[in-house]
């Protein structure tokens, strides 16, 4: 399974204590639970477009 399929899969899957959400469920959970997603790209990549209110943490 590819990374994007894992992140935005078409069905809900459970792996241990991790629940994989599709993109609509993910968006709903961010709003409903006031979740702040982390964006681990470089500042330049982050500034080119990111999820609203995402926190940029440069992995490098």
WOSULQUI-V321168 format. One record per residue. N is the residue number from 1. RES is the residue in one letter. PSI is psi in degrees with one decimal (none if undefined). D_LAST is the distance of its C-alpha to the last C-alpha in whole Angstrom. Layout:
N|RES|PSI|D_LAST, N|RES|PSI|D_LAST
//
This chain:
1|X|132.0|26, 2|X|163.6|23, 3|X|-47.6|20, 4|X|-36.0|21, 5|X|-37.8|25, 6|X|-44.2|23, 7|X|-41.2|22, 8|X|34.9|25, 9|X|158.6|28, 10|X|-18.4|31, 11|X|156.7|32, 12|X|132.7|31, 13|X|155.6|30, 14|X|132.4|30, 15|X|98.2|28, 16|X|-123.5|29, 17|X|8.4|28, 18|X|128.6|26, 19|X|126.5|27, 20|X|123.2|26, 21|X|150.5|27, 22|X|172.9|28, 23|X|-33.8|27, 24|X|-42.6|30, 25|X|-39.4|30, 26|X|-48.3|26, 27|X|-41.3|27, 28|X|-43.7|30, 29|X|-36.4|28, 30|X|-45.8|25, 31|X|-49.3|28, 32|X|-33.8|31, 33|X|10.0|29, 34|X|46.8|27, 35|X|137.8|24, 36|X|103.5|20, 37|X|147.8|18, 38|X|136.6|14, 39|X|112.7|12, 40|X|23.3|9, 41|X|172.6|8, 42|X|159.6|7, 43|X|-37.1|10, 44|X|-44.3|12, 45|X|-43.3|12, 46|X|-44.6|13, 47|X|-17.2|16, 48|X|-8.5|17, 49|X|133.3|18, 50|X|166.8|18, 51|X|135.3|20, 52|X|132.7|22, 53|X|10.9|21, 54|X|144.2|17, 55|X|123.2|15, 56|X|121.9|12, 57|X|102.3|9, 58|X|114.2|5, 59|X|-32.2|4, 60|X|none|0
//
